[in-house]
C-alpha cells in the first residue's frame, strides 16, 4: 500500500469508479463529492494541521467529511453524534478546535462548517465562514492526525491522537488478514466516531471494498442490508445479541452473502458465539485492541469465552511479567499485554491476558481492576458479568473489585439493573450466582441500580460527578419541584463541592439507586451539571409555596418512604395531547396489522398493572415516560403465550439530554410518583429480554424522542 492516508487509499486509480463505494454512491461520484467539499473547506480557511470537529449521523456523508478533512491535511476530531452540546463544546475546547464540520444528508452539500463560540451556543455559519474570518489556532498535531474520543470509562473522556499513518496501518492489517477484501460489502452499524468502527472503515477503504454505514443499533436496517448482500458485519457484543435474537424470531429470507461477523470492543462468550452459529450459521469472529493502537488481535469463531485469538499482521504481541520484561513467546503464560506496532512504537494496554500453547490470547480484564486476586486464585470480572447477565430478570450488570489493590483477597461487588424488582431481588441473583459459578467467583454483594452508564459501544462508564450549575434558575414548575426536593434533602451544600451519586448517598444516608435518577433529571433541567465548565454558583432558587408539597413528596420517595400526599404537577404548556395522539395512532396501526388473540389491556400514564389472574393477548403501555409504570416481570405475567407488549413512550439516549419542557415535566411527575425507569430503548430492550419477552420491533415516532417498542411472550 503506497497511499499516505485514507483519501489516497480511497481515490487510487486502480479501483473501479462505477463500483459501489459508500452506501448507494459509486466510487467515482464519491471522489467528486470529496474533492468539491475539500475545495470548499480550503476556501473557508481550513488549513493543514488545524483541528476541526467532525460530527454527524452514520451516513455516507460522514465518511465523505472525514476524507475531505484528510484531503486538506486537517486533523479531524471525531465527535460522538449523540454528545450533548455541553460535552461537545468541552471536547472542542480541550482539542483546541475552533469549528466543526457537521455532516447532514439534508444539506445541499452534505456538510456545513460551524464555528465554535466559547461563550454561546454554536450558530451555523455555512458558507459565511471564509479564510479572512477563520482563526484556526495552534495545533500540536501533524497534518492528517485523527483525534479520537475515548469511551470515558475513567470518568472524563480523553482525547487520543492517531497519525494518518497509524490509521492506514490498521486498515492494512484488516486487508492482509483477509478480513476486508475488495469484493466485500462491509456493514458498519456502529458509531463511526468510535475507534473500532474507524479501524474497520480504514480496512474497507484500503481493500477497496463497499462501505455501508447505517445508524447504530438500527436492527431493521441491518437485517435489510444483510438480505441485500452484505458480506461482513461489524458489531459489538450487545448489538450482536439483539441481532441474533431478532433473527431467531423471524422468518426472514436467508442472508445470501454474509461470510463473517466481527465482534469487538467487548467480551464475547461461547454462548453468544453459539447463538450466532445456531441462528445464522456464521459464528462470531473476535477483535481486540485500543484507541491508541487500533485492533491488534483477531480470532475465528469457536474460541472459548473471552478469547480473542492471535496477532494481526504487522504487529507483535508480548505478555509482560510483573517486572515489565516480556515472557517467552512460545510458552503458555499469563501477563499484561503489550504490542509493538509497524512503526516500532510500544504500547502497554493494561489488560491481563492468558496465552495458551497454541498462541491464542484470552482477555481476563483490566490490570488492577478487571482481574481480582481472591486467595490463591484469579477471577475475571468480565467472566462473572457474562454469567450474571443471564440471570432471570437482570437487564444489565457490572462487576467490580473492592478493597486495597495490593490485597490477596479482594472483594467483588455486582451492580445490576433489574427488569423486575421481585424477579431479580438481590437474594435471588445471589442464589443464581452460587449455582453457576465456583464459590471463589461469587460476588460478596449484589446491588440493584436504576441504570448503568455505558458508552455507545456498550463499555461501562464511570459515574459522573454532580455539581450545582452556574446561573441555574427555577422558572418552570418542574425546575421548582426538583429544587425544592434537593433543598429538602439537604443536598445543595454537598453539590457545591461536587460528588457522585454514591458519594452523596453515603454522606446523607440515602440510596444511590433512587438518588441517581433525581440527580440526572436535575441535570436535564439545568439545575446541576456534570462538567466543571458548566458548574458554579447558581442564582438563589426562588421556590413558591405551591411546589413545596411536591418537593417534600419527592424527597420522601428518595428517603425510601411513602409520600404523605400525591400533589399534582401541571403538564407543560404545550401539553402531551398532540404527542399522545400521534403515539396512539401509531399503536393502533401496529395492532391492526398484528394478529391479536385475546383481550387488550391499556396502561396509561402513571398507572400500575391491575392485580388480576386474567391473561391478555396484548398489553399497551402508553405515555408513561421512559418505561412502563411497573416491573416488566409483572407486565409479562399479564400476557398469554404469544401475547404482545407494546410500549409507546418517550426515550432519550441520556437523561442529561432531555430537550423539551413536556418530557422534563413528565419526568419530574414520574419521580414524584415514586417510579424508577429505563432511559433508552436499548435498556428497555434488555429489560424485556431479561423477563423472557422477545423484542420484535422498534420504530421511532415522528416527534423525537418518542418511540414504540413491541415484544412478544414466547409460546
Secondary structure, 3 states (H helix, E strand, C coil): CCCCCHHHHHCCCCCCCCCEEECCEEHHHHHHHHHHHHHHHHHCCCCCCCEEEEEECCCHHHHHHHHHHHHCCCEEEECCCCCCHHHHHHHHHHHCCCEEEEECCCCCCCEEEEECCCCCCCCECHHHCCCCCCCCCCCCCCCCCEEEECCCCCCCCCEEEECHHHHHHHHHHHHHCCCCCCCCEEEECCCCCCHHHHHHHHHHHHHCCEEEECCCCCHHHHHHHHHCCCCEEEECHHHHHHHHHHHHHCCCCCCCCCCEEEECCCCCCHHHHHHHHHHHCCCEEEEEEECCCEEEEEECCCCCCCEEEEECCCCEEEEECCCCCECCCCCCEEEEEEEECCCCCEEEEEEEEEECCCCCEEEEEECCCCEEEECCEEEEHHHHHHHHCCCCCEEEEEEEEECCCCCCECEEEEEEEECCCCCCCHHHHHHHHHHHCCHHHCCCEEEECCCCCECCCCCECCCCCEEEECCCCCCCHHHHHHHHHHHHCCCHHHHHHCECHHHHHHHHCCCHHHHHHHHHHHHHCCCEECCCCCECCCCCCCCCHHHHHHHHHHHHHHCCCCCCCCCCCCCCCCCCHHHHHHHHHHHHHHHHHCCCCCCEEEECCCCCCCCCCCCEEEEEEECCCCCCCCCHHHHHHCEEEEEEEEEEEECCCCHHHCCCHHHHHHHHHHHHCCCCCCCCHHHHHHHHHHCCEEEEEEEECCCCCEEEEEEEECC
